[in-house]
Amino acid sequence: MALYNKDFSAEAEYVQEGASVSFMKKTYQLLAASMISAAAGAYVTMPYAETVMDFRWFIFGFVIVMVWFVLPMTKNKPGINLMALFAFTFATGVMIVPLLASLISSGNGAVIGNAFLMTSVLFGALSIFAINSKSDFSSWGKPLFITFVVIFIASLVNILILQSPMMHVIITAGILLLFSFFTIYDTQNIANGAYDSPVDAAVSLYLDFFNMFTALLQLLGIMGSDD
């Protein structure tokens, strides 16, 4: 009987491990599809960069509504959650069109490819670290969220009131560091089965990648500027 229980336990562990690997695979497939969706959003609307710039706050508001309301409400609704995911990621691609157009028009178009490559390498390294690390990062959630709120408020204050280039650089570097930590935290949570749906997990990883990418875009753009 003891041998039977031992074998059953080993089999259950094997099945659970297989399910975890399958979940991770689906998550990263959706992450890749989300990046394609964002690239499509940027590509389609690039010729209309000035119009996008005029409606940037509306687009930003749409993205915020998707993150805080629509995606959470649809995460347990198969099919609808996929449509919400791709609508959201498409919109994020549109949102950064003014930044991309600015880099291209200033002769710094190569920065876009460099930033994507650097983000991919950093994201991959952090993900591998999180999956293989024996440390528990589950307690990072609250401190990371508080830091996010502080940086978000500081960013709005700088955009609307201070308009300080130096503060912009500091905040952007802070965003890059913050979402590097978020990548570790979210990846380990996914590996530990903290998410009910691969779509929900993909949203978290996409937000980490997207924010690191845009932060690097801005930092590399500033360093490559002649101003």
KELO-888488 format. One record per residue (C-alpha): x, y, z. Coordinates in steps of 0.05 Angstrom, whole numbers, plus 32768, in hexadecimal, padded with zeros to 4 digits. Example, Ala and Ser with C-alpha at 12.3 -4.5 7.8 and 13.67 -1.06 7.14 Angstrom:
2
{X:80F6 | Y:7FA6 | Z:809C} $
{X:8111 | Y:7FEB | Z:808F} $
REM end
This chain:
227
{X:8000 | Y:8000 | Z:8000} $
{X:8039 | Y:802F | Z:8011} $
{X:805A | Y:801F | Z:7FCF} $
{X:8018 | Y:802D | Z:7FAA} $
{X:8011 | Y:8070 | Z:7FCC} $
{X:8059 | Y:8082 | Z:7FBB} $
{X:804E | Y:8070 | Z:7F72} $
{X:800D | Y:8096 | Z:7F70} $
{X:802E | Y:80D4 | Z:7F8E} $
{X:8066 | Y:80D1 | Z:7F5B} $
{X:8035 | Y:80CA | Z:7F22} $
{X:800B | Y:8105 | Z:7F3C} $
{X:804A | Y:812F | Z:7F41} $
{X:805D | Y:811D | Z:7EFA} $
{X:8017 | Y:8130 | Z:7EE0} $
{X:801A | Y:8172 | Z:7F06} $
{X:805E | Y:8182 | Z:7EEA} $
{X:8045 | Y:8173 | Z:7EA4} $
{X:8009 | Y:81A0 | Z:7EAD} $
{X:8037 | Y:81D8 | Z:7EC6} $
{X:8064 | Y:81D1 | Z:7E89} $
{X:8027 | Y:81D2 | Z:7E5B} $
{X:800C | Y:8211 | Z:7E7F} $
{X:804F | Y:8234 | Z:7E77} $
{X:8053 | Y:8221 | Z:7E2D} $
{X:800E | Y:823D | Z:7E1F} $
{X:801F | Y:827C | Z:7E46} $
{X:805E | Y:828A | Z:7E1E} $
{X:8039 | Y:827A | Z:7DDD} $
{X:8005 | Y:82AF | Z:7DEF} $
{X:803C | Y:82DF | Z:7E03} $
{X:805C | Y:82D7 | Z:7DBE} $
{X:8018 | Y:82E1 | Z:7D9D} $
{X:800D | Y:831F | Z:7DC7} $
{X:804E | Y:833D | Z:7DAF} $
{X:8039 | Y:8330 | Z:7D67} $
{X:7FF7 | Y:8352 | Z:7D76} $
{X:801B | Y:838F | Z:7D93} $
{X:804A | Y:8391 | Z:7D57} $
{X:800D | Y:8390 | Z:7D29} $
{X:7FEE | Y:83CA | Z:7D50} $
{X:802D | Y:83F3 | Z:7D48} $
{X:8037 | Y:83E1 | Z:7CFF} $
{X:7FEF | Y:83F0 | Z:7CEA} $
{X:7FEC | Y:8434 | Z:7D0C} $
{X:8034 | Y:844C | Z:7D00} $
{X:801F | Y:8475 | Z:7CC3} $
{X:7FEE | Y:849A | Z:7CF1} $
{X:8020 | Y:84AA | Z:7D28} $
{X:8009 | Y:84F3 | Z:7D2D} $
{X:7FC0 | Y:84DD | Z:7D36} $
{X:7FD5 | Y:84AA | Z:7D6A} $
{X:7FFB | Y:84E1 | Z:7D8E} $
{X:7FBC | Y:850D | Z:7D8F} $
{X:7F94 | Y:84D4 | Z:7DAE} $
{X:7FCC | Y:84B9 | Z:7DDB} $
{X:7FA7 | Y:84C5 | Z:7E1C} $
{X:7F69 | Y:84A3 | Z:7E02} $
{X:7F92 | Y:8467 | Z:7DEC} $
{X:7FB7 | Y:8466 | Z:7E2F} $
{X:7F73 | Y:8468 | Z:7E53} $
{X:7F5B | Y:842E | Z:7E29} $
{X:7F98 | Y:8405 | Z:7E3C} $
{X:7F8F | Y:8415 | Z:7E86} $
{X:7F45 | Y:8400 | Z:7E83} $
{X:7F59 | Y:83BF | Z:7E61} $
{X:7F8D | Y:83AF | Z:7E96} $
{X:7F65 | Y:83C1 | Z:7ED3} $
{X:7F1E | Y:83AD | Z:7EBF} $
{X:7F14 | Y:8388 | Z:7E7D} $
{X:7F4C | Y:8354 | Z:7E82} $
{X:7F3C | Y:8341 | Z:7ECB} $
{X:7EF1 | Y:833B | Z:7EBA} $
{X:7EFD | Y:830E | Z:7E7D} $
{X:7F36 | Y:82E3 | Z:7E97} $
{X:7F08 | Y:82A8 | Z:7EA6} $
{X:7EE0 | Y:82AD | Z:7E65} $
{X:7F02 | Y:8283 | Z:7E2F} $
{X:7F03 | Y:82A5 | Z:7DEB} $
{X:7EEF | Y:82E8 | Z:7E06} $
{X:7F2F | Y:82EC | Z:7E30} $
{X:7F58 | Y:82DF | Z:7DF0} $
{X:7F35 | Y:8317 | Z:7DCB} $
{X:7F41 | Y:8345 | Z:7E06} $
{X:7F8A | Y:8331 | Z:7E09} $
{X:7F96 | Y:8341 | Z:7DBF} $
{X:7F6D | Y:8381 | Z:7DC1} $
{X:7F97 | Y:8398 | Z:7DFC} $
{X:7FDA | Y:8385 | Z:7DDD} $
{X:7FC7 | Y:83A4 | Z:7D9A} $
{X:7FB6 | Y:83E5 | Z:7DBF} $
{X:7FFA | Y:83E5 | Z:7DE2} $
{X:801B | Y:83E1 | Z:7D9F} $
{X:7FF3 | Y:841D | Z:7D88} $
{X:8004 | Y:8442 | Z:7DC8} $
{X:804F | Y:8441 | Z:7DBC} $
{X:804B | Y:8457 | Z:7D73} $
{X:805D | Y:84A0 | Z:7D83} $
{X:809C | Y:8488 | Z:7DA7} $
{X:80AF | Y:845A | Z:7D6D} $
{X:80A1 | Y:8490 | Z:7D3A} $
{X:80CB | Y:84C2 | Z:7D61} $
{X:8106 | Y:8492 | Z:7D62} $
{X:8101 | Y:8483 | Z:7D18} $
{X:80FA | Y:84CC | Z:7D04} $
{X:8137 | Y:84DF | Z:7D2D} $
{X:8161 | Y:84A9 | Z:7D0B} $
{X:8161 | Y:847B | Z:7D48} $
{X:8136 | Y:8444 | Z:7D29} $
{X:816B | Y:8410 | Z:7D39} $
{X:815D | Y:841C | Z:7D82} $
{X:811A | Y:83F7 | Z:7D7A} $
{X:813B | Y:83B6 | Z:7D66} $
{X:8172 | Y:83BD | Z:7D9A} $
{X:813F | Y:83CA | Z:7DD1} $
{X:8116 | Y:838E | Z:7DBD} $
{X:8153 | Y:8361 | Z:7DBC} $
{X:816C | Y:837A | Z:7DFF} $
{X:8127 | Y:8372 | Z:7E1E} $
{X:8120 | Y:832B | Z:7E03} $
{X:8164 | Y:8317 | Z:7E20} $
{X:8156 | Y:8338 | Z:7E63} $
{X:8110 | Y:831C | Z:7E67} $
{X:8128 | Y:82D6 | Z:7E55} $
{X:8160 | Y:82D8 | Z:7E88} $
{X:8132 | Y:82F0 | Z:7EBF} $
{X:80FE | Y:82BB | Z:7EAE} $
{X:8131 | Y:8283 | Z:7EB0} $
{X:814B | Y:829D | Z:7EF2} $
{X:8105 | Y:829F | Z:7F0F} $
{X:80F3 | Y:8259 | Z:7EF9} $
{X:8134 | Y:8239 | Z:7F12} $
{X:813E | Y:8262 | Z:7F51} $
{X:8130 | Y:8240 | Z:7F94} $
{X:8120 | Y:8283 | Z:7FB4} $
{X:80D7 | Y:8295 | Z:7FC1} $
{X:80C3 | Y:82D8 | Z:7FA1} $
{X:8079 | Y:82D4 | Z:7FB3} $
{X:8082 | Y:830B | Z:7FE8} $
{X:8097 | Y:833D | Z:7FB3} $
{X:8051 | Y:834C | Z:7F9C} $
{X:803D | Y:8383 | Z:7FCC} $
{X:807F | Y:83AA | Z:7FCB} $
{X:8081 | Y:83A6 | Z:7F7F} $
{X:803A | Y:83C0 | Z:7F79} $
{X:8048 | Y:83FA | Z:7FA9} $
{X:8086 | Y:840C | Z:7F82} $
{X:805E | Y:840A | Z:7F41} $
{X:802B | Y:843A | Z:7F5E} $
{X:8062 | Y:846A | Z:7F75} $
{X:8084 | Y:8469 | Z:7F31} $
{X:8042 | Y:8471 | Z:7F0C} $
{X:8030 | Y:84AE | Z:7F34} $
{X:8076 | Y:84CB | Z:7F2D} $
{X:8072 | Y:84C1 | Z:7EE2} $
{X:8030 | Y:84E5 | Z:7EDD} $
{X:804A | Y:851F | Z:7F08} $
{X:8087 | Y:8525 | Z:7EDC} $
{X:805F | Y:8523 | Z:7E9B} $
{X:8029 | Y:8555 | Z:7EB1} $
{X:8050 | Y:8583 | Z:7EE0} $
{X:809C | Y:857C | Z:7EE7} $
{X:80AE | Y:8568 | Z:7E9F} $
{X:80F5 | Y:855A | Z:7EB6} $
{X:8121 | Y:8532 | Z:7E85} $
{X:814D | Y:8519 | Z:7EBE} $
{X:8110 | Y:8502 | Z:7EE6} $
{X:80F7 | Y:84DF | Z:7EA7} $
{X:8138 | Y:84B8 | Z:7EA2} $
{X:8135 | Y:84A4 | Z:7EEB} $
{X:80ED | Y:848E | Z:7EE7} $
{X:80FA | Y:8467 | Z:7EA7} $
{X:8135 | Y:8443 | Z:7EC6} $
{X:8109 | Y:8434 | Z:7F03} $
{X:80D4 | Y:8416 | Z:7ED5} $
{X:8107 | Y:83E9 | Z:7EB4} $
{X:8120 | Y:83D1 | Z:7EF8} $
{X:80D9 | Y:83C9 | Z:7F14} $
{X:80C0 | Y:839E | Z:7EDB} $
{X:80FF | Y:8374 | Z:7EDD} $
{X:80EC | Y:8361 | Z:7F24} $
{X:80A3 | Y:8358 | Z:7F0D} $
{X:80BC | Y:8326 | Z:7ED8} $
{X:80DD | Y:82FC | Z:7F0E} $
{X:80A0 | Y:8300 | Z:7F3B} $
{X:806D | Y:82F1 | Z:7F04} $
{X:8095 | Y:82B9 | Z:7EE4} $
{X:809D | Y:8294 | Z:7F26} $
{X:8053 | Y:829C | Z:7F35} $
{X:8042 | Y:827E | Z:7EF1} $
{X:8072 | Y:8244 | Z:7EFD} $
{X:8052 | Y:8239 | Z:7F42} $
{X:800C | Y:8236 | Z:7F26} $
{X:7FF3 | Y:8279 | Z:7F41} $
{X:7FCB | Y:8288 | Z:7F01} $
{X:7F8A | Y:8267 | Z:7EEC} $
{X:7F91 | Y:8277 | Z:7EA2} $
{X:7FCC | Y:827B | Z:7E71} $
{X:7FAC | Y:82BA | Z:7E56} $
{X:7FAF | Y:82DB | Z:7E9A} $
{X:7FF7 | Y:82C5 | Z:7EA2} $
{X:8009 | Y:82DF | Z:7E5D} $
{X:7FEC | Y:8323 | Z:7E6E} $
{X:801A | Y:8329 | Z:7EAA} $
{X:8058 | Y:8315 | Z:7E83} $
{X:8045 | Y:8342 | Z:7E49} $
{X:803F | Y:837E | Z:7E77} $
{X:8084 | Y:836F | Z:7E92} $
{X:80A3 | Y:8368 | Z:7E4D} $
{X:807F | Y:83A4 | Z:7E30} $
{X:8093 | Y:83D3 | Z:7E69} $
{X:80DB | Y:83BD | Z:7E67} $
{X:80DC | Y:83C5 | Z:7E1B} $
{X:80BF | Y:840C | Z:7E1C} $
{X:80EE | Y:8420 | Z:7E55} $
{X:812B | Y:8407 | Z:7E2D} $
{X:8110 | Y:842A | Z:7DEF} $
{X:810F | Y:846C | Z:7E13} $
{X:8152 | Y:8463 | Z:7E36} $
{X:8175 | Y:844E | Z:7DF6} $
{X:8153 | Y:8486 | Z:7DD0} $
{X:816B | Y:84B9 | Z:7E02} $
{X:81B2 | Y:849E | Z:7E00} $
{X:81B1 | Y:849F | Z:7DB5} $
{X:8195 | Y:84E5 | Z:7DAF} $
{X:81C1 | Y:851F | Z:7D9A} $
{X:819A | Y:8550 | Z:7DC4} $
REM end
